[in-house]
């Protein structure tokens, strides 16, 4: 179950996007039409075992993104409220989310590192929509533990000019404070003694940059097949982590999902 959670986080961490989240494409649907609107989907993702791993594997990927008025609940966005300002051009979405655990058994490279517990996080997303282009900033702070703060800046483009064929591109820069980087990329003295890695205590800064794309084909008015891919380059203090040096700074994920959409989407 922990490993499934890690894959959900890796593939659906872009909390803004209603297509396959890993493809990082923004959905700007207004949530009108029916009392509950949104999308549910199922598929598979092929992605690294953990952030910094040089090995990947395939895992099942369930997904849902539901909205009732301004309230939303999804595997990627968490539970929150969306406020549309400036005629819908500006979006403010405070939310509670879950930072998935990392199990020592997820990879041979994590032997001796111990488990990282899952934590409740609180934060918000601010997004500005310019027709098919969206610029967004999202940040979340751990509130049930000490895994720190992370923030992402995202620029995305979604082309929906064709009725049955949509495609999109996005670029993202991820930042983290020292607590976050020490949790996921650091090696303390105890971990060093058990794992054989050199002790390492990273500071705050840019941790990765990502580029992704998605292709969505509607086989019926409310059913789509979505193919997505994402490349992430670990950088900054995280790049020098013994975990990344033993693994790889180059992270690639791809997947395929079948979606059912209802209401306005």
Secondary structure, DSSP 8 states (H G I E B T S, - for coil): -HHHHHHHHHHH--TT-SS-GGG---------SSSSEEEEEEEEEEEESSTT-S-EEEEEEEEEEEEETTEEEETTTEEEEEEEEGGGTEEEEEEEEEE--B-GGG-GGGTTS--B--EEEEEEEEEEEETTEEEEEEEEEESSSS--EEEEEEEEEEE--SSSEEEEEEEEEEEE-HHHHHHHH-B-HHHHHHH----B---SEEEEEEEEEEEEEEEETTEEEEEEEEEEEE-HHHHT-HHHHHS-SEEEEEEEEEEEEES--
